[in-house]
Amino acid sequence: MNKHSDSEEIKRLQTLLSYDVLDSAPEEEFDGLVQLIAAICDVPVAIISMLDERRQWYKAKVGIEQSELPRNETICQYTLLQNEILEITNALEDDRVKDNPHVKAENGIRYYAGISLQAPDGHNIGTLCVADVKPRKLSESQRESLKLLSRQVMSLLEVRRKNRNLAEELEHILNEKIKEAEEKLFLKENEYQHLLESIKRSNSVVEFTPDGHILSTNAIFRSFIGYTEEELTGMHHSRLIDPEGGVKNDKFWQALENGEYKAGRFRRVRKNGQEVWMQATYNPVKSPNGNIDRIIKIAQDITIEIEAEKAMQKAKEAAESLNRQKDSFIANVSHEIRTPIHAVLGFTELLLEQESNPQKIGYLKSVKTAGDNLMFIINDILDLSKIEAGIIQMHATTFKLQQVIQNIFSILHLKAKQKQLKLTYSISPGVPEYLVGDSNRLSQVLLNLLGNALKFTYEGGVELRVENSGERDDAVMVRFTVTDSGMGIPGNKLEKIFERFSQADDSISRKFGGTGLGLNISRQLVERQNGSISVESKEGEGSRFSFSIPYPAGEAPREQVSDAAEKVPLALTTGRILLCEDNELNQRLIEAILKENKYTVDVAGNGKKGIELFSENDYDLVLMDLQMPELDGRETTRIIRQELHSQVPIVALTANFMNIEREKCLRDGMNDYLSKPFKKEELFEMINRWIAPGPRKASEGETDGSPTVVSLENLEEMSGGNLEFQLEMVELFIRNSGKSLQEMQVHLEKQELAEIRAVAHQLKGSFGVIGANIEVLQQLEEGLSFEKTEQQLMALKKQLNEIFIILKNKYPQNEYPTCGR
């Protein structure tokens, strides 16, 4: 006590008492902390203790049997005199403790390090210390950990003290509230009777015994059910329901007898046998001793509403059936049309690459232009169907507005030049350079409006003006205005111009072509993005179409590729591919494209032949058409996955336009999806995604634009170059990610979004170990809806497959799974 006065020591002991720590029994809440500090400092002994004027007792300990010591035998008495760490590297050489009996003993303490537990008022009330039977010294990181954990111990003590004070305060408040409640109870009991009388005047009210016998009824209920008061009194409730509901009724009344409140819609049978419906609540009423005294039912007649709902449900089911038939018809028509167009456009591109005769090149370009125009018409019809089916999706990304507009103008430039029209645009300074939204849907709307303006303009020009028209909900309202000097629209047609299949004049479709769907699709796309669209026009004086969409302002990407930078050519792979396709034109087209680029290709005209070839050969990739005779693509994939037990990548090929088709393919065990007609570049990008290019190094983390991006620098740095440690960490990642993926799949089936968010949050730590991109996990952690979570889980499976490919190239010693369905 040579550093503190007697009064200071008294204050310190008062502080110690305020924490209610005088009980010498160890406390489990501190055990984890003391075990942690022992592990961090790599010592056999670690103690959390408190000291009063005569003893030191242990709140938590590791490596020691005693529960307390006399204060004069402790080393911690010296720690208590200072606020910094006291470290004695060799106790036999320290004058303060060399004569201490616990130091002098055989195999006694040779090393000690401790730090005071300081209360908020500045008094030291205990210590956190470590000890060893051999001399040593703490590293700087161990010293920092000791300080950090001492503060954590005090935090726990402080929280416990505050909780105790809070409990006392709450007890006082509760006593006051109980007193107030008792004063109000009498008034409430009196109000109850008045309330019940009021309810009886406007509702059916019935009182039952706990086992379901009627005690009393009011006139409204008797009129509803058709019995007299004498007939109802003493009647069991089961007589008012149909015989089929008997078992359910028994369970229902058992629940009421247990005090459970029940409510809902119920079917009842009148005395004359007529079926009626009521909306009712069953309220168990307890007696003062806690037993159920009676059941009160309050009900309203909803027979008319139920009959209306049944009629509406039948109409809805009929409409949904027709809608499904329509979607199925459109999907089939899409497949039948797109398949030959795919062949026409594909062979035309091949011929254009090989042809040198200018005249033939001109003919081929005309064929391609006609095919592209036909695709535009088909896509209009299919886009409208997707919007009506509610399956069209918006994908928000950061995009540069000027770049989007320049891309559109590059497409329309030739058309304007051919008609000698001036095509210009301007962006006002108030519009952010970068916006967040669906740039593809914006391009679709602008292409439609600008394309129409050029189509119906003979002289003059077309102008696009982009302005900031204000802010709404943290977003900029960007207004796009397309003005032309064309033929204009008659006033009596303006109100209908955005309706489907509507054009300003019946002769327009004959003269200019088109489906009359473009403006209707544009309006729906704008409205789906919380925007609005309008038109102003006079016949012979041109038109002005304007639409506004709210876009949050975006930020420029950190690294921008120079416009002058050359495109990096797509690195082609090599390998053996099985093509399952029943259409001969598509067979020849895809086979020609692949063989031209040195791939080995086997062709199967149906799923059965595909299974035979797959069983006889080894393939790097399977291109699987969905609609084939004998065995379709889905059944063929099932056999490959479940019966042949192969995880070879399978890419679906289909002309079905529906977005949900991709999700179905992934659920059926396929790895990816390519919609016909596709370009040659799209085919090779897909192949490269699943057959890794030879020259590419795994450490670069490239996965064809996917969000994988694995950087193993952190793992290598942590391991200090220890390959065995790296292999262990990778093995743990494989096991944890596989387990987490399985758990999320189970939660997805049960639609437990909160549990999926929790698992995704835990998995982020494993991704951090190998430096993998956590964007998909962050989206899963947000868990906005079941549909989005299902899509993001599919993206996670794909990402894990790509991560495993990279890790396998780096660490081939480990075994790697394949995330299938």
C-alpha positions, 0 to 999 in steps of 0.5 A, spaced: 500 500 500 506 504 499 503 508 493 496 509 495 493 513 501 488 509 506 483 513 504 484 511 496 484 504 498 478 505 502 475 508 495 478 502 491 475 497 496 468 501 495 469 500 487 470 493 488 464 492 492 460 496 487 461 490 482 458 485 487 465 480 485 466 478 492 464 471 491 470 467 490 466 462 485 469 462 478 464 465 473 463 461 466 462 468 462 470 469 464 472 462 462 473 464 454 477 470 455 482 467 460 483 461 455 483 466 449 489 469 453 493 463 455 492 461 448 495 468 445 501 468 450 502 461 449 503 460 457 500 454 461 497 459 467 492 465 466 488 468 471 482 473 472 482 475 479 480 481 484 484 483 490 481 486 497 486 488 503 487 481 505 486 476 499 486 475 492 481 470 489 480 468 482 474 469 477 477 465 472 483 461 471 487 456 467 492 451 469 492 452 476 488 449 482 487 454 488 481 459 488 484 464 492 491 466 495 493 471 501 494 478 498 502 478 501 503 471 497 501 474 490 505 477 485 499 481 482 499 486 489 505 489 485 501 489 478 495 493 482 500 499 483 501 501 476 496 502 470 501 499 465 503 491 464 508 489 469 512 483 466 517 479 470 521 475 465 525 471 470 522 471 477 528 469 480 532 475 478 527 480 481 528 483 488 520 484 489 518 476 488 524 472 488 523 470 495 515 469 494 514 462 496 510 460 489 517 462 486 522 459 490 518 452 490 520 447 485 518 448 478 515 454 481 513 461 477 519 463 473 515 468 468 509 473 470 506 478 466 499 482 468 495 488 467 490 491 472 483 491 471 481 499 472 474 501 473 471 507 470 473 512 476 480 510 475 481 505 481 484 498 480 480 492 482 483 486 480 488 483 475 489 479 468 495 475 468 499 470 465 505 465 468 509 460 466 515 455 469 520 458 465 523 465 463 520 468 457 518 475 454 511 477 451 511 479 443 508 486 442 502 483 439 501 479 445 502 485 450 497 489 446 492 483 446 493 483 454 491 490 454 485 489 450 482 483 454 483 487 460 479 492 457 474 486 455 474 484 462 472 490 465 467 491 460 463 485 462 464 487 469 461 494 468 455 491 464 453 486 469 453 492 474 449 496 470 444 490 469 443 489 476 442 497 477 437 497 471 433 490 474 432 494 481 430 500 477 425 496 473 422 492 479 421 499 482 417 501 476 413 494 475 411 495 482 408 502 481 405 499 474 402 494 478 399 498 483 396 503 477 393 496 474 389 494 480 386 501 480 384 500 473 382 493 473 375 494 477 373 500 471 375 495 466 371 489 468 365 494 468 366 496 461 366 489 459 359 488 460 357 494 456 362 492 451 359 485 450 352 488 450 354 493 444 357 487 440 350 483 441 346 488 438 350 488 431 353 481 431 351 474 432 353 472 439 353 465 442 356 463 449 358 455 450 361 451 455 368 449 455 366 442 451 362 446 446 354 446 449 350 452 447 349 456 453 345 462 450 344 466 443 342 472 441 337 474 436 341 475 430 345 468 431 338 465 431 336 468 425 342 466 421 342 459 423 334 458 423 333 455 430 329 457 436 332 459 442 329 453 446 332 448 440 339 451 441 340 452 448 344 445 450 345 443 443 352 441 442 356 445 437 357 439 432 350 439 430 351 445 426 357 443 422 357 438 416 359 431 418 365 431 414 368 436 419 367 432 425 374 430 426 377 437 425 371 440 430 374 435 436 381 438 435 378 445 434 374 444 441 380 441 444 384 447 443 379 452 445 379 448 452 386 449 452 385 456 452 387 458 445 384 463 441 381 461 434 378 465 428 377 464 421 372 463 416 367 457 418 362 453 414 355 452 418 349 448 416 342 451 417 336 448 420 333 447 413 340 444 410 342 450 407 350 452 407 352 458 410 358 462 412 361 466 417 367 470 419 367 468 427 372 469 433 372 464 439 374 467 445 376 462 451 374 466 458 377 464 464 375 464 471 379 467 477 382 460 478 385 460 471 380 455 468 376 456 462 369 458 464 366 459 457 367 460 450 364 466 447 363 466 439 362 473 435 360 472 428 358 475 422 354 472 416 359 472 410 355 467 405 354 472 399 362 474 400 364 467 399 359 465 393 362 472 390 369 469 391 368 462 389 365 465 382 371 470 382 376 464 383 373 460 378 374 466 373 381 467 375 383 459 374 380 460 367 384 466 365 390 463 368 389 457 364 388 461 358 394 465 360 398 458 360 396 456 354 398 463 351 405 462 354 406 455 352 403 457 344 408 463 344 414 459 347 413 453 342 412 458 336 418 462 338 422 455 338 419 453 331 421 460 328 428 462 332 431 455 330 430 456 322 432 463 323 438 461 327 441 457 321 439 462 316 443 468 320 449 463 322 450 460 315 450 467 312 455 469 317 459 464 315 458 465 308 460 472 309 467 471 312 468 466 306 466 470 300 470 475 296 465 476 290 462 483 291 455 482 288 454 475 292 457 479 299 451 484 297 446 479 296 448 475 303 448 482 307 441 483 304 439 476 307 442 478 313 438 484 314 432 481 312 433 476 317 435 481 323 429 485 321 425 479 322 428 478 329 426 485 331 419 483 329 419 477 333 422 480 339 417 485 339 412 480 340 416 476 345 418 482 349 410 484 350 409 477 352 414 477 357 412 483 360 404 481 360 407 474 364 411 479 369 417 475 368 421 481 364 426 483 369 430 490 370 438 489 372 441 495 375 448 497 374 452 503 373 453 506 366 455 512 362 449 515 359 453 518 354 456 512 352 449 508 351 447 514 347 453 514 342 452 506 341 445 507 339 447 513 334 452 508 331 447 503 330 442 509 327 447 513 323 447 509 317 439 509 316 439 517 317 445 518 312 441 514 307 435 518 308 440 525 308 437 526 315 440 530 321 441 526 327 443 529 333 443 529 341 445 534 347 446 532 354 444 538 359 450 539 364 445 538 370 445 530 368 450 526 372 455 523 367 454 516 370 447 513 372 445 507 376 439 503 372 438 498 366 442 501 361 439 495 356 432 497 357 433 504 356 437 503 349 431 499 347 426 505 349 431 510 345 432 505 339 424 504 338 423 512 339 429 514 335 428 509 330 420 511 329 422 518 328 427 516 322 422 512 319 417 517 319 421 523 317 423 525 310 427 531 311 430 535 316 432 531 322 431 528 329 434 530 335 435 527 342 435 532 348 437 529 355 435 534 361 435 534 369 427 535 371 428 535 378 429 529 384 425 524 387 426 519 392 434 520 392 434 519 384 435 524 379 429 525 374 432 524 367 427 526 361 429 524 354 425 528 349 426 525 341 423 531 336 423 530 329 420 534 323 416 528 320 409 526 318 406 527 325 400 524 328 393 526 327 390 529 333 384 523 334 390 518 334 394 521 340 390 517 345 391 510 342 398 511 340 401 507 345 396 501 345 398 495 342 398 493 335 396 501 334 399 505 328 397 512 326 394 510 320 392 503 317 396 504 311 402 505 315 404 497 316 403 496 309 407 502 307 413 502 313 412 495 316 412 494 323 408 490 328 405 496 332 408 494 338 414 498 339 411 504 343 406 499 347 413 496 349 416 502 350 411 505 355 411 499 359 418 498 360 418 506 362 413 505 367 416 498 370 422 503 371 417 508 375 417 513 369 412 516 365 412 517 357 408 522 353 407 525 346 405 531 343 404 532 335 401 535 329 399 532 323 404 534 318 409 538 323 413 533 326 412 529 333 415 530 340 416 524 344 418 525 352 419 520 357 422 521 364 425 515 369 428 516 376 436 514 376 440 514 382 447 518 380 453 513 379 460 513 380 465 513 375 469 506 375 476 506 379 479 504 373 477 506 366 479 502 360 481 507 354 477 508 348 483 507 344 485 501 347 484 495 343 479 489 344 483 483 347 481 477 342 477 472 346 482 466 347 480 460 344 480 453 347 481 446 345 477 440 346 472 435 345 464 437 345 458 433 344 452 436 340 445 434 342 441 437 337 435 434 332 435 440 327 439 438 321 441 445 319 443 447 326 447 441 327 451 443 320 451 450 322 454 449 329 459 443 327 462 448 322 463 453 326 466 449 332 470 444 327 473 451 323 476 453 330 479 446 331 474 443 336 472 435 335 465 435 335 460 429 335 453 430 333 447 426 336 440 427 333 436 425 339 437 424 347 438 417 346 444 417 341 447 422 346 447 418 351 450 412 347 456 417 345 457 420 352 457 413 355 463 411 349 467 417 349 470 423 354 467 430 353 469 436 355 463 440 354 456 438 352 451 442 348 444 440 349 438 442 345 432 442 350 427 439 345 429 433 342 425 426 340 426 420 344 429 423 350 429 431 351 434 435 353 432 435 360 431 427 361 438 426 357 441 431 363 438 427 368 441 421 366 448 424 365 448 426 372 444 421 376 445 415 372 452 416 369 454 420 375 458 425 371 459 432 372 461 434 365 459 442 364 452 442 360 450 448 356 443 448 354 441 450 347 434 453 346 430 458 342 425 459 348 425 466 350 422 466 357 427 468 362 425 463 367 427 457 362 435 459 364 432 457 372 429 451 370 435 449 366 440 450 372 435 446 376 435 440 372 442 440 372 445 444 367 451 449 368 449 454 363 444 457 358 445 459 351 438 462 347 438 461 339 439 465 335 446 466 338 452 469 335 459 466 334 462 470 339 457 468 344 458 461 343 465 461 344 464 466 350 460 460 353 465 455 351 471 458 354 467 459 360 466 452 361 473 449 358 478 453 361 483 456 356 490 453 356 495 459 357 491 462 362 494 462 369 489 460 375 492 466 379 490 471 375 483 470 377 480 471 370 473 467 369 470 470 363 467 476 367 464 473 372 465 476 379 469 470 382 476 474 382 480 470 387 487 473 389 491 468 393 496 473 396 493 474 402 493 466 404 500 466 401 502 472 406 498 469 412 502 462 411 509 465 410 510 460 404 508 454 408 504 450 402 502 445 408 498 450 411 495 453 404 493 446 403 489 446 409 486 452 409 483 451 402 481 444 404 477 448 410 474 452 404 472 447 400 468 443 406 465 450 409 463 452 402 460 446 400 456 445 407 454 452 407 451 451 400 447 445 402 444 449 408 442 455 404 439 450 399 435 446 405 433 453 407 431 455 400 426 449 400 423 452 406 423 459 404 427 461 410 430 467 408 433 469 415 437 463 415 440 464 408 442 471 410 445 468 416 449 463 413 451 467 407 454 472 412 458 466 415 461 464 409 464 471 407 469 470 412 471 463 408 471 467 402 476 472 405 481 467 406 482 466 399 481 473 397 474 471 393 469 476 391 463 477 396 458 480 391 454 474 390 454 473 398 452 480 399 446 480 395 444 473 399 445 477 405 440 482 403 435 477 401 430 482 398 425 476 396 425 469 395 425 469 387 432 473 387 435 469 393 434 463 388 437 466 382 443 469 387 444 462 390 444 459 382 450 464 381 453 462 388 454 455 385 457 457 378 462 462 382 464 456 387 465 452 380 469 457 377 473 458 384 474 450 384 477 450 377 482 456 379 484 453 386 485 446 383 490 449 378 494 452 384 493 446 389 492 440 385 493 436 391 486 437 394 479 434 392 474 439 389 467 437 388 462 440 383 456 444 385 451 441 380 443 443 381 
